[in-house]
């Protein structure tokens, strides 16, 4: 059994100093929301063995803020997550290190919402995947390469609005 934690980056500023989308920073609310979700993940006993994250500034800062609440995590920066289409995200998950049975990925919509829906074979996200939301998906697979569409179950969904 594998568990995939899908964390959408937290609320970001509309623009960056450089004018580049990749460089957009978290808004103040984003920092507090990601920390809140991290704290709740720790409280619920989520165990994370590996982290793959987009290197975009807002995703990197989401990792940092989440860790403030959760505890120390060591991300591996995966450039392919930034603006990834569904097929790319499925390939990234399928290529994850099998030594990690509980993987956190941090990145962006719309790909992350589509990933959750594809892995679970439906729409377990009634209101979509807001910023800083975390979906925990149990997958009946011994290796990440064996993860297949429609086989997962969302066991927990954390959204900042529900934790305040």
DSSP file (Angstrom, degrees, kcal/mol; ACC not computed):
  #  RESIDUE AA STRUCTURE BP1 BP2  ACC     N-H-->O    O-->H-N    N-H-->O    O-->H-N    TCO  KAPPA ALPHA  PHI   PSI    X-CA   Y-CA   Z-CA
    1    1 A X              0   0    0      0, 0.0     2,-0.3     0, 0.0   139,-0.2   0.000 360.0 360.0 360.0 134.8    0.0    0.0    0.0
    2    2 A X  E     -A  139   0A   0    137,-2.6   137,-3.2   141,-0.1     2,-0.5  -0.883 360.0-151.2-116.4 151.0    1.2    3.5   -0.9
    3    3 A X  E     -Ab 138 102A   0     98,-2.9   100,-2.3    -2,-0.3     2,-0.5  -0.993   7.4-163.9-123.8 126.2   -0.1    6.8    0.3
    4    4 A X  E     -Ab 137 103A   0    133,-2.7   133,-2.7    -2,-0.5     2,-0.6  -0.944   3.3-160.1-110.0 122.3    0.2    9.9   -1.8
    5    5 A X  E     -Ab 136 104A   0     98,-3.7   100,-3.0    -2,-0.5     2,-0.6  -0.916   7.7-162.6-100.9 119.8   -0.2   13.3   -0.2
    6    6 A X  E     -Ab 135 105A   0    129,-2.9   129,-2.3    -2,-0.6     2,-0.6  -0.913   8.8-176.3-108.5 112.6   -1.1   15.9   -2.8
    7    7 A X  E     -Ab 134 106A   0     98,-3.0   100,-2.0    -2,-0.6     2,-0.2  -0.933  14.4-149.5-115.1 114.9   -0.5   19.5   -1.5
    8    8 A X  E     - b   0 107A   0    125,-2.2   124,-0.7    -2,-0.6   100,-0.2  -0.594  36.8 -96.2 -77.0 142.5   -1.5   22.4   -3.7
    9    9 A X        -     0   0    0     98,-3.0   123,-1.3    -2,-0.2   124,-0.3  -0.177  46.1-106.8 -55.6 153.7    0.7   25.5   -3.1
   10   10 A X        -     0   0    0     48,-0.5    20,-0.1   121,-0.3    52,-0.1  -0.148  55.8 -54.1 -77.2 175.2   -0.7   28.1   -0.7
   11   11 A X        -     0   0    0    120,-0.1    16,-2.6    18,-0.1    19,-0.4  -0.266  64.6-162.8 -55.3 126.0   -2.2   31.5   -1.7
   12   12 A X  B     -F   26   0B   0     14,-0.3    14,-0.3    -3,-0.1    -1,-0.1  -0.715  24.3 -94.3-112.7 161.1    0.3   33.5   -3.7
   13   13 A X        -     0   0    0     12,-3.1    -1,-0.1    -2,-0.3    14,-0.1  -0.354  35.2-122.5 -64.5 154.0    0.7   37.1   -4.7
   14   14 A X  S    S+     0   0    0     10,-0.0     2,-0.3    -2,-0.0    -1,-0.1   0.841  90.2  22.1 -70.2 -33.2   -0.8   38.0   -8.0
   15   15 A X  S    S-     0   0    0      8,-0.1    10,-0.4    10,-0.0     2,-0.3  -0.844  70.5-135.9-131.0 164.6    2.5   39.2   -9.4
   16   16 A X    >   -     0   0    0     -2,-0.3     3,-0.5     8,-0.2     8,-0.1  -0.781  30.2-111.6-115.3 165.6    6.2   38.8   -8.8
   17   17 A X  T 3  S+     0   0    0      6,-0.3    -1,-0.1    -2,-0.3     7,-0.1   0.808 121.1  45.5 -63.3 -28.7    9.0   41.4   -8.7
   18   18 A X  T 3  S-     0   0    0      2,-0.2    -1,-0.2     5,-0.1     3,-0.1   0.604 108.9-121.8 -90.3 -12.6   10.4   39.9  -11.9
   19   19 A X  S <  S+     0   0    0     -3,-0.5     2,-0.5     1,-0.3    -2,-0.1   0.477  73.7 126.9  82.0   1.8    7.0   39.7  -13.7
   20   20 A X    >   -     0   0    0      1,-0.1     3,-1.4    -5,-0.0    -1,-0.3  -0.813  60.8-142.7 -97.6 129.1    7.6   36.0  -14.1
   21   21 A X  G >  S+     0   0    0     -2,-0.5     3,-1.8     1,-0.3    -1,-0.1   0.862 100.6  62.6 -55.6 -38.8    4.9   33.5  -12.9
   22   22 A X  G 3  S+     0   0    0      1,-0.3    35,-2.3    34,-0.1    36,-0.3   0.773 101.8  52.8 -58.4 -28.1    7.6   31.1  -11.6
   23   23 A X  G <  S+     0   0    0     -3,-1.4    -6,-0.3    33,-0.2    -1,-0.3   0.303  75.0 130.7 -95.5   7.4    8.8   33.8   -9.2
   24   24 A X    <   -     0   0    0     -3,-1.8    34,-0.6    -4,-0.2    -8,-0.2  -0.451  47.0-146.4 -66.5 130.7    5.5   34.6   -7.5
   25   25 A X        -     0   0    0    -10,-0.4   -12,-3.1    -2,-0.2    33,-0.2  -0.455  23.3 -89.2 -91.9 165.0    5.8   34.5   -3.7
   26   26 A X  B     -F   12   0B   0    -14,-0.3   -14,-0.3    31,-0.2     2,-0.1  -0.465  38.5-124.4 -70.2 145.6    3.3   33.4   -1.1
   27   27 A X     >  -     0   0    0    -16,-2.6     4,-1.8    -2,-0.1     3,-0.3  -0.429  33.5-100.0 -77.7 164.8    0.9   36.0    0.3
   28   28 A X  H  > S+     0   0    0      1,-0.3     4,-1.7     2,-0.2     5,-0.2   0.913 126.9  51.6 -54.4 -44.6    0.8   36.5    4.0
   29   29 A X  H  > S+     0   0    0      1,-0.2     4,-2.8     2,-0.2    -1,-0.3   0.856 104.1  58.7 -61.9 -34.4   -2.4   34.3    4.2
   30   30 A X  H  > S+     0   0    0    -19,-0.4     4,-2.5    -3,-0.3     5,-0.3   0.908 103.8  50.8 -61.5 -42.9   -0.6   31.6    2.2
   31   31 A X  H  X S+     0   0    0     -4,-1.8     4,-1.8     1,-0.2    -1,-0.2   0.938 114.6  42.7 -59.6 -47.5    2.2   31.3    4.8
   32   32 A X  H  X S+     0   0    0     -4,-1.7     4,-2.2     1,-0.2    -2,-0.2   0.886 113.9  51.3 -70.6 -37.5   -0.3   30.9    7.7
   33   33 A X  H  X S+     0   0    0     -4,-2.8     4,-2.4     2,-0.2     5,-0.2   0.932 110.8  47.3 -64.4 -45.8   -2.6   28.5    5.7
   34   34 A X  H  X S+     0   0    0     -4,-2.5     4,-2.3     1,-0.2    -1,-0.2   0.891 112.8  49.4 -65.1 -38.7    0.2   26.2    4.8
   35   35 A X  H  X S+     0   0    0     -4,-1.8     4,-2.5    -5,-0.3    -1,-0.2   0.911 109.9  52.0 -65.1 -41.1    1.5   26.1    8.4
   36   36 A X  H  X S+     0   0    0     -4,-2.2     4,-2.1     2,-0.2    -2,-0.2   0.914 110.8  46.9 -59.8 -45.6   -2.0   25.4    9.6
   37   37 A X  H  X S+     0   0    0     -4,-2.4     4,-2.5     2,-0.2    -1,-0.2   0.895 111.7  51.6 -65.5 -40.4   -2.3   22.4    7.2
   38   38 A X  H  X S+     0   0    0     -4,-2.3     4,-2.1     2,-0.2    -2,-0.2   0.911 109.2  49.9 -61.0 -42.9    1.1   21.2    8.3
   39   39 A X  H  X S+     0   0    0     -4,-2.5     4,-2.4     1,-0.2    -2,-0.2   0.900 112.1  47.6 -62.6 -41.4    0.2   21.4   11.9
   40   40 A X  H  X S+     0   0    0     -4,-2.1     4,-2.1     2,-0.2    -2,-0.2   0.880 108.7  54.1 -68.9 -37.8   -3.1   19.4   11.3
   41   41 A X  H  <>S+     0   0    0     -4,-2.5     5,-2.5     2,-0.2     4,-0.3   0.910 111.3  46.2 -61.2 -41.6   -1.2   16.8    9.2
   42   42 A X  H ><5S+     0   0    0     -4,-2.1     3,-1.6     1,-0.2    -2,-0.2   0.930 110.4  53.0 -64.7 -45.6    1.2   16.3   12.2
   43   43 A X  H 3<5S+     0   0    0     -4,-2.4    -2,-0.2     1,-0.3    -1,-0.2   0.856 108.8  50.3 -59.0 -36.1   -1.8   16.2   14.6
   44   44 A X  T 3<5S-     0   0    0     -4,-2.1    -1,-0.3    -5,-0.1    -2,-0.2   0.458 118.1-112.9 -84.3  -0.5   -3.4   13.5   12.5
   45   45 A X  T < 5 +     0   0    0     -3,-1.6    -3,-0.2    -4,-0.3     2,-0.2   0.722  49.4 173.1  80.7  21.8   -0.3   11.4   12.5
   46   46 A X      < -     0   0    0     -5,-2.5     2,-0.6    -6,-0.2    -1,-0.2  -0.454  18.4-153.6 -62.0 130.5    0.6   11.7    8.7
   47   47 A X        -     0   0    0     -2,-0.2     2,-0.5    56,-0.0    -1,-0.1  -0.946   9.2-168.0-111.3 119.5    3.9   10.1    8.2
   48   48 A X        +     0   0    0     -2,-0.6    55,-0.2     1,-0.1     3,-0.1  -0.925  14.7 174.9-110.7 122.6    5.8   11.5    5.2
   49   49 A X        +     0   0    0     53,-2.7     2,-0.3    -2,-0.5    54,-0.2   0.650  70.0  16.1 -99.0 -17.3    8.9    9.6    4.0
   50   50 A X  E     -c  103   0A   0     52,-1.3    54,-2.7     2,-0.0     2,-0.4  -0.994  59.9-153.8-154.6 152.8    9.7   11.7    0.8
   51   51 A X  E     -cd 104  75A   0     23,-0.6    25,-2.4    -2,-0.3     2,-0.5  -0.994   5.6-174.2-134.2 127.2    8.8   15.0   -0.7
   52   52 A X  E     +cd 105  76A   0     52,-2.6    54,-2.1    -2,-0.4     2,-0.4  -0.990  21.8 175.7-115.9 125.0    8.8   16.0   -4.4
   53   53 A X  E     -cd 106  77A   0     23,-2.4    25,-3.2    -2,-0.5    54,-0.2  -0.965  35.8-109.5-136.0 147.2    8.1   19.7   -5.0
   54   54 A X        -     0   0    0     52,-2.4    25,-0.2    -2,-0.4    26,-0.0  -0.468  26.6-137.0 -62.7 140.2    7.9   22.2   -7.7
   55   55 A X        +     0   0    0     23,-0.2    -1,-0.1    -2,-0.1    24,-0.1   0.472  64.2 124.4 -82.5   0.4   10.8   24.6   -7.5
   56   56 A X  S >> S-     0   0    0      1,-0.1     4,-2.7    23,-0.1     3,-0.6  -0.311  75.5-114.7 -57.8 145.8    8.5   27.5   -8.3
   57   57 A X  H 3> S+     0   0    0    -35,-2.3     4,-2.7     1,-0.3     5,-0.2   0.870 113.7  50.9 -55.8 -43.7    8.9   30.1   -5.5
   58   58 A X  H 3> S+     0   0    0    -34,-0.6     4,-1.3   -36,-0.3   -48,-0.5   0.843 113.4  45.7 -66.6 -32.4    5.3   29.8   -4.2
   59   59 A X  H <> S+     0   0    0     -3,-0.6     4,-2.2     2,-0.2    -2,-0.2   0.907 112.7  49.9 -74.2 -42.6    5.6   26.0   -4.0
   60   60 A X  H  X S+     0   0    0     -4,-2.7     4,-1.9     1,-0.2    -2,-0.2   0.905 112.5  47.4 -62.0 -41.4    9.0   26.1   -2.3
   61   61 A X  H  X S+     0   0    0     -4,-2.7     4,-2.7    -5,-0.3    -1,-0.2   0.837 107.7  56.5 -69.3 -31.5    7.6   28.6    0.2
   62   62 A X  H  X S+     0   0    0     -4,-1.3     4,-3.0    -5,-0.2     5,-0.2   0.916 106.2  50.6 -63.3 -42.4    4.6   26.3    0.7
   63   63 A X  H  X S+     0   0    0     -4,-2.2     4,-2.3     2,-0.2    -2,-0.2   0.937 112.0  47.8 -57.8 -46.8    7.0   23.5    1.6
   64   64 A X  H  X S+     0   0    0     -4,-1.9     4,-1.2     2,-0.2    -2,-0.2   0.919 114.9  44.3 -61.9 -45.3    8.8   25.8    4.1
   65   65 A X  H  X S+     0   0    0     -4,-2.7     4,-1.0     2,-0.2     3,-0.2   0.905 112.1  52.1 -68.5 -41.5    5.5   27.0    5.7
   66   66 A X  H >X S+     0   0    0     -4,-3.0     4,-2.7     1,-0.2     3,-0.7   0.912 107.7  53.4 -58.2 -43.4    4.0   23.5    5.9
   67   67 A X  H 3X S+     0   0    0     -4,-2.3     4,-2.0     1,-0.2    -1,-0.2   0.803  97.5  64.9 -64.7 -29.8    7.2   22.3    7.6
   68   68 A X  H 3< S+     0   0    0     -4,-1.2    -1,-0.2    -3,-0.2    -2,-0.2   0.877 115.6  30.2 -58.8 -36.4    6.8   25.1   10.2
   69   69 A X  H << S+     0   0    0     -4,-1.0    -2,-0.2    -3,-0.7    -1,-0.2   0.823 129.6  37.2 -90.0 -35.5    3.6   23.3   11.3
   70   70 A X  H  < S-     0   0    0     -4,-2.7     2,-0.2     1,-0.3    -3,-0.2   0.881 107.5-111.7 -86.0 -42.8    4.5   19.7   10.5
   71   71 A X     <  -     0   0    0     -4,-2.0    -1,-0.3    -5,-0.2    -2,-0.1  -0.677  60.0 -19.3 123.3 175.8    8.2   19.4   11.4
   72   72 A X        +     0   0    0     -2,-0.2     2,-0.3    -4,-0.1    -8,-0.0  -0.246  60.2 169.6 -61.0 131.3   11.3   19.0    9.3
   73   73 A X        -     0   0    0    -10,-0.1     2,-0.6    -9,-0.0    -6,-0.1  -0.973  26.4-140.6-135.7 151.6   10.9   17.6    5.8
   74   74 A X        -     0   0    0     -2,-0.3   -23,-0.6     2,-0.0     2,-0.1  -0.892  21.4-155.6-118.2 102.1   13.5   17.4    3.1
   75   75 A X  E     -d   51   0A   0     -2,-0.6     2,-0.5   -25,-0.1   -23,-0.2  -0.423  10.1-146.9 -77.5 149.7   12.1   18.2   -0.3
   76   76 A X  E     -d   52   0A   0    -25,-2.4   -23,-2.4    -2,-0.1     2,-0.5  -0.979  27.2-127.7-106.5 125.1   13.6   17.0   -3.6
   77   77 A X  E     -d   53   0A   0     -2,-0.5     2,-0.6   -25,-0.2   -23,-0.2  -0.635  25.0-171.0 -80.6 121.0   12.9   19.8   -6.2
   78   78 A X    >   -     0   0    0    -25,-3.2     3,-2.0    -2,-0.5     4,-0.4  -0.897   9.8-167.0-116.2  99.3   11.2   18.3   -9.3
   79   79 A X  G >  S+     0   0    0     -2,-0.6     3,-1.1     1,-0.3    -1,-0.1   0.786  82.6  70.6 -57.4 -28.9   11.1   20.9  -12.1
   80   80 A X  G 3  S+     0   0    0      1,-0.2    -1,-0.3     8,-0.1   -26,-0.1   0.655  86.2  66.7 -65.7 -14.7    8.6   18.7  -14.0
   81   81 A X  G X  S+     0   0    0     -3,-2.0     3,-1.9   -28,-0.1    27,-0.4   0.824  75.6  99.6 -74.8 -30.5    5.9   19.5  -11.5
   82   82 A X  T <  S-     0   0    0     -3,-1.1    25,-0.0    -4,-0.4   -60,-0.0  -0.398 109.9 -16.1 -63.1 122.7    5.7   23.1  -12.5
   83   83 A X  T 3  S+     0   0    0     -2,-0.2    -1,-0.3     1,-0.2     2,-0.1   0.764  97.2 173.1  54.3  29.7    2.7   23.7  -14.8
   84   84 A X    <   -     0   0    0     -3,-1.9    27,-0.2     1,-0.1    -1,-0.2  -0.417  28.6-132.7 -73.7 140.5    2.6   19.9  -15.4
   85   85 A X    >>  -     0   0    0     -2,-0.1     4,-2.0     1,-0.1     3,-0.5  -0.421  35.8 -96.7 -78.8 165.5   -0.1   18.2  -17.4
   86   86 A X  H 3> S+     0   0    0      1,-0.2     4,-2.5     2,-0.2     5,-0.2   0.881 122.5  54.1 -53.8 -46.2   -1.8   15.2  -15.9
   87   87 A X  H 3> S+     0   0    0      1,-0.2     4,-1.7     2,-0.2    -1,-0.2   0.867 108.8  49.7 -62.4 -35.2    0.3   12.7  -17.9
   88   88 A X  H <> S+     0   0    0     -3,-0.5     4,-2.3     2,-0.2    -1,-0.2   0.909 110.6  49.6 -68.0 -42.1    3.5   14.3  -16.6
   89   89 A X  H  X S+     0   0    0     -4,-2.0     4,-2.5     1,-0.2     5,-0.2   0.900 109.6  51.4 -63.5 -40.7    2.3   14.2  -13.0
   90   90 A X  H  X S+     0   0    0     -4,-2.5     4,-2.6     1,-0.2    -1,-0.2   0.888 110.5  49.7 -62.6 -38.7    1.3   10.5  -13.3
   91   91 A X  H  X S+     0   0    0     -4,-1.7     4,-1.3    -5,-0.2    -2,-0.2   0.890 109.6  50.9 -67.3 -39.4    4.8    9.8  -14.7
   92   92 A X  H  < S+     0   0    0     -4,-2.3     3,-0.3     2,-0.2    -2,-0.2   0.936 113.4  44.4 -63.9 -46.5    6.4   11.6  -11.8
   93   93 A X  H >< S+     0   0    0     -4,-2.5     3,-1.6     1,-0.2    -2,-0.2   0.927 112.7  52.5 -62.6 -44.7    4.4    9.6   -9.2
   94   94 A X  H 3< S+     0   0    0     -4,-2.6    -1,-0.2     1,-0.3    -2,-0.2   0.730 110.0  49.3 -64.4 -22.4    5.1    6.4  -11.1
   95   95 A X  T 3< S+     0   0    0     -4,-1.3    -1,-0.3    -3,-0.3    -2,-0.2   0.321  84.0 125.1 -99.3   7.5    8.8    7.1  -11.0
   96   96 A X  S <  S-     0   0    0     -3,-1.6     2,-0.3    -4,-0.2    48,-0.3  -0.243  75.6 -86.9 -67.2 157.4    9.0    7.9   -7.3
   97   97 A X    >   -     0   0    0      1,-0.1     3,-1.7    47,-0.1    -1,-0.1  -0.483  30.4-145.3 -66.5 123.1   11.4    6.0   -5.1
   98   98 A X  T 3  S+     0   0    0     -2,-0.3    -1,-0.1     1,-0.3    -2,-0.1   0.635  93.2  75.2 -69.7 -13.5    9.8    2.8   -3.8
   99   99 A X  T 3  S+     0   0    0      1,-0.1     2,-0.7     2,-0.1    -1,-0.3   0.738  86.5  73.7 -67.1 -20.8   11.6    3.1   -0.5
  100  100 A X    <   +     0   0    0     -3,-1.7     3,-0.2     1,-0.1    -1,-0.1  -0.847  55.3 175.2 -95.4 114.2    9.1    5.8    0.3
  101  101 A X  S    S+     0   0    0     -2,-0.7   -98,-2.9     1,-0.2     2,-0.5   0.644  76.4  47.8 -90.3 -15.3    5.6    4.4    1.0
  102  102 A X  E    S-b    3   0A   0   -100,-0.2   -53,-2.7   -98,-0.1   -52,-1.3  -0.903  75.5-177.0-131.3 103.0    4.2    7.8    1.9
  103  103 A X  E     -bc   4  50A   0   -100,-2.3   -98,-3.7    -2,-0.5     2,-0.5  -0.851  14.1-157.4-109.4 130.6    5.0   10.5   -0.6
  104  104 A X  E     -bc   5  51A   0    -54,-2.7   -52,-2.6    -2,-0.4     2,-0.4  -0.919  10.4-170.4-102.1 127.9    4.1   14.2   -0.4
  105  105 A X  E     -bc   6  52A   0   -100,-3.0   -98,-3.0    -2,-0.5     2,-0.5  -0.961   3.1-162.9-116.6 141.4    4.0   16.1   -3.7
  106  106 A X  E     +bc   7  53A   0    -54,-2.1   -52,-2.4    -2,-0.4     2,-0.2  -0.981  36.0  93.7-126.7 124.6    3.7   19.9   -3.7
  107  107 A X  E     -b    8   0A   0   -100,-2.0   -98,-3.0    -2,-0.5     2,-0.3  -0.712  54.9 -40.4-171.9-136.6    2.6   21.9   -6.8
  108  108 A X     >  -     0   0    0    -27,-0.4     4,-2.0  -100,-0.2     2,-0.2  -0.776  42.4 -90.2-130.4 154.2    0.0   23.5   -8.8
  109  109 A X  T  4 S+     0   0    0     -2,-0.3   -26,-0.1     2,-0.2  -100,-0.0  -0.651  92.3  36.7 -89.4 158.8   -3.5   23.4  -10.2
  110  110 A X  T  > S+     0   0    0     -2,-0.2     4,-2.1   -27,-0.0    -1,-0.2  -0.998 122.3  49.4 -82.1  -8.5   -5.2   22.5  -12.5
  111  111 A X  H  > S+     0   0    0      1,-0.2     4,-2.4   -27,-0.2    -2,-0.2   0.866 108.8  52.1 -59.2 -39.8   -2.9   19.4  -12.7
  112  112 A X  H  X S+     0   0    0     -4,-2.0     4,-2.3     2,-0.2    -1,-0.2   0.911 109.9  48.0 -67.8 -41.0   -3.1   18.5   -9.0
  113  113 A X  H  > S+     0   0    0      1,-0.2     4,-2.2     2,-0.2    -1,-0.2   0.918 113.5  48.5 -63.1 -42.3   -6.9   18.5   -9.0
  114  114 A X  H  X S+     0   0    0     -4,-2.1     4,-2.6     2,-0.2    -2,-0.2   0.875 108.7  54.9 -64.9 -37.3   -6.9   16.4  -12.1
  115  115 A X  H  X S+     0   0    0     -4,-2.4     4,-2.7     2,-0.2     5,-0.2   0.935 108.9  46.8 -61.3 -47.8   -4.4   14.0  -10.6
  116  116 A X  H  X S+     0   0    0     -4,-2.3     4,-1.7     1,-0.2     6,-0.2   0.933 114.6  46.8 -60.7 -46.5   -6.6   13.4   -7.5
  117  117 A X  H  X>S+     0   0    0     -4,-2.2     5,-1.6     1,-0.2     4,-1.0   0.893 114.2  47.8 -64.5 -39.6   -9.7   12.9   -9.6
  118  118 A X  H  <5S+     0   0    0     -4,-2.6    32,-2.1     1,-0.2     3,-0.4   0.925 111.8  48.0 -68.4 -45.1   -7.8   10.5  -12.0
  119  119 A X  H  <5S+     0   0    0     -4,-2.7    33,-3.3    30,-0.3    32,-0.5   0.810 118.9  40.6 -66.9 -28.3   -6.2    8.4   -9.3
  120  120 A X  H  <5S-     0   0    0     -4,-1.7    -1,-0.2    -5,-0.2    -2,-0.2   0.529 104.1-127.3 -98.5  -7.1   -9.5    8.0   -7.5
  121  121 A X  T  <5S+     0   0    0     -4,-1.0     2,-0.3    -3,-0.4    -3,-0.2   0.795  79.5  34.9  69.9  28.0  -11.7    7.6  -10.5
  122  122 A X  S   <S-     0   0    0     -5,-1.6     2,-0.4    -6,-0.2    -1,-0.3  -0.885  99.8 -68.0-173.5-154.7  -14.2   10.3   -9.6
  123  123 A X        +     0   0    0     -2,-0.3    -6,-0.1    -3,-0.1     5,-0.1  -0.689  46.3 158.6-124.8  77.6  -14.6   13.7   -8.1
  124  124 A X        +     0   0    0     -2,-0.4     2,-1.0     1,-0.2     3,-0.1   0.578  62.7  80.6 -74.8  -6.3  -13.9   13.3   -4.3
  125  125 A X    >   -     0   0    0      1,-0.2     3,-2.1   -12,-0.1    -1,-0.2  -0.734  60.8-177.2-102.2  85.0  -13.2   17.1   -4.2
  126  126 A X  T 3  S+     0   0    0     -2,-1.0    -1,-0.2     1,-0.3     3,-0.1   0.849  85.3  28.1 -52.9 -41.1  -16.7   18.6   -4.1
  127  127 A X  T 3  S-     0   0    0      1,-0.5    -1,-0.3    -3,-0.1     2,-0.1   0.071 116.2-111.4-109.5  23.5  -15.4   22.2   -4.1
  128  128 A X    <   -     0   0    0     -3,-2.1     2,-0.6     1,-0.1    -1,-0.5  -0.370  50.3 -54.7  79.8-163.7  -12.2   21.5   -6.0
  129  129 A X        -     0   0    0     -3,-0.1   -16,-0.1    -2,-0.1    -1,-0.1  -0.853  57.8-161.3-120.3  93.3   -8.7   21.9   -4.5
  130  130 A X    >   -     0   0    0     -2,-0.6     3,-1.8     1,-0.2  -122,-0.2  -0.148  40.3 -68.4 -69.2 169.3   -8.3   25.3   -3.0
  131  131 A X  T 3  S+     0   0    0      1,-0.3    29,-0.4  -124,-0.1  -121,-0.3  -0.288 121.8  14.6 -58.3 142.3   -4.9   26.8   -2.2
  132  132 A X  T 3  S+     0   0    0   -123,-1.3    -1,-0.3  -124,-0.7     2,-0.2   0.539  91.5 145.8  67.6  11.3   -3.0   25.0    0.6
  133  133 A X    <   -     0   0    0     -3,-1.8  -125,-2.2  -124,-0.3     2,-0.4  -0.519  34.1-156.4 -77.5 147.8   -5.4   22.0    0.4
  134  134 A X  E     -AE   7 158A   0     24,-2.8    24,-3.0  -127,-0.2     2,-0.5  -0.988   6.5-167.5-129.2 122.3   -4.0   18.5    1.1
  135  135 A X  E     -AE   6 157A   0   -129,-2.3  -129,-2.9    -2,-0.4     2,-0.6  -0.941   8.8-153.7-109.2 129.1   -5.5   15.3   -0.1
  136  136 A X  E     -AE   5 156A   0     20,-2.9    19,-2.5    -2,-0.5    20,-1.1  -0.910  15.6-170.4-100.9 122.2   -4.3   12.0    1.3
  137  137 A X  E     -AE   4 154A   0   -133,-2.7  -133,-2.7    -2,-0.6     2,-0.4  -0.958  13.5-150.0-120.0 120.8   -4.8    9.1   -1.2
  138  138 A X  E     -AE   3 153A   0     15,-2.8    15,-1.9    -2,-0.5     2,-0.4  -0.759  17.5-166.5 -86.0 133.4   -4.4    5.5   -0.4
  139  139 A X  E     -A    2   0A   0   -137,-3.2  -137,-2.6    -2,-0.4     2,-2.2  -0.983  23.1-133.2-126.3 125.7   -3.3    3.5   -3.4
  140  140 A X        +     0   0    0     -2,-0.4     2,-0.3    11,-0.4  -137,-0.1  -0.474  67.7 111.3 -78.6  75.5   -3.3   -0.4   -3.5
  141  141 A X        -     0   0    0     -2,-2.2    -2,-0.1     1,-0.1     3,-0.1  -0.996  57.2-155.0-147.4 145.2    0.2   -0.8   -5.0
  142  142 A X  S    S+     0   0    0     -2,-0.3     2,-0.3     1,-0.2    -1,-0.1   0.701  90.1  35.3 -90.4 -23.9    3.5   -2.1   -3.7
  143  143 A X  S >  S-     0   0    0      1,-0.1     3,-1.6  -141,-0.1     4,-0.3  -0.959  80.0-126.0-129.3 147.7    5.5    0.0   -6.1
  144  144 A X  G >  S+     0   0    0     -2,-0.3     3,-1.5   -48,-0.3   -49,-0.1   0.843 111.0  62.2 -61.5 -31.8    4.8    3.5   -7.4
  145  145 A X  G 3  S+     0   0    0      1,-0.3    -1,-0.3   -49,-0.2   -51,-0.1   0.682  98.6  58.3 -67.8 -15.1    5.1    2.3  -10.9
  146  146 A X  G <  S+     0   0    0     -3,-1.6    -1,-0.3     2,-0.1    -2,-0.2   0.491  75.5 118.6 -91.0  -4.7    2.1    0.0  -10.2
  147  147 A X    <   -     0   0    0     -3,-1.5     2,-0.3    -4,-0.3    -6,-0.1  -0.432  47.1-170.6 -63.5 130.1   -0.2    2.9   -9.3
  148  148 A X    >   -     0   0    0     -2,-0.2     3,-1.3   -29,-0.1     4,-0.3  -0.906  26.5 -89.5-129.0 156.8   -3.1    2.9  -11.7
  149  149 A X  T 3  S+     0   0    0     -2,-0.3   -30,-0.3     1,-0.2   -29,-0.1  -0.268 105.2  15.2 -62.2 140.8   -5.9    5.3  -12.5
  150  150 A X  T 3  S+     0   0    0    -32,-2.1    -1,-0.2   -33,-0.1   -30,-0.2   0.535  99.0  96.3  78.3   8.0   -9.2    4.9  -10.6
  151  151 A X    <   +     0   0    0     -3,-1.3   -11,-0.4   -32,-0.5   -31,-0.2   0.588  60.9  92.1-105.1 -11.7   -7.8    2.7   -7.8
  152  152 A X        -     0   0    0    -33,-3.3     2,-0.4    -4,-0.3   -13,-0.2  -0.369  56.5-150.5 -87.0 162.7   -7.1    5.2   -5.1
  153  153 A X  E     -E  138   0A   0    -15,-1.9   -15,-2.8    -2,-0.1     2,-0.7  -0.997  17.2-130.1-132.2 128.4   -9.2    6.4   -2.2
  154  154 A X  E     +E  137   0A   0     -2,-0.4   -17,-0.2   -17,-0.2     3,-0.1  -0.688  29.2 174.7 -75.6 116.3   -9.1    9.9   -0.6
  155  155 A X  E     +     0   0A   0    -19,-2.5     2,-0.3    -2,-0.7    -1,-0.2   0.724  66.1  15.3 -95.4 -26.1   -8.9    9.1    3.1
  156  156 A X  E     -E  136   0A   0    -20,-1.1   -20,-2.9     2,-0.0     2,-0.4  -0.993  56.8-170.0-148.7 140.8   -8.4   12.7    4.3
  157  157 A X  E     -E  135   0A   0     -2,-0.3     2,-0.5   -22,-0.2   -22,-0.2  -0.965  10.2-170.7-132.8 118.2   -8.9   16.1    2.7
  158  158 A X  E     +E  134   0A   0    -24,-3.0   -24,-2.8    -2,-0.4     2,-0.4  -0.934   7.7 173.9-111.7 124.7   -7.6   19.1    4.6
  159  159 A X    >>  -     0   0    0     -2,-0.5     3,-1.7   -26,-0.2     4,-0.6  -0.990  36.6-126.9-126.0 138.3   -8.5   22.6    3.5
  160  160 A X  H >> S+     0   0    0    -29,-0.4     3,-1.6    -2,-0.4     4,-0.8   0.858 107.8  61.2 -52.4 -39.2   -7.5   25.7    5.5
  161  161 A X  H 34 S+     0   0    0      1,-0.3    -1,-0.3     2,-0.2     3,-0.2   0.790 104.6  49.2 -60.6 -26.7  -11.0   27.0    5.6
  162  162 A X  H <4 S+     0   0    0     -3,-1.7    -1,-0.3     1,-0.2    -2,-0.2   0.552 108.7  53.7 -87.5  -8.1  -12.2   23.9    7.4
  163  163 A X  H <<        0   0    0     -3,-1.6    -2,-0.2    -4,-0.6    -1,-0.2   0.501 360.0 360.0-104.9  -6.8   -9.4   24.1   10.0
  164  164 A X     <        0   0    0     -4,-0.8    -1,-0.2    -3,-0.2    -2,-0.1   0.473 360.0 360.0 -82.1 360.0   -9.9   27.7   11.2
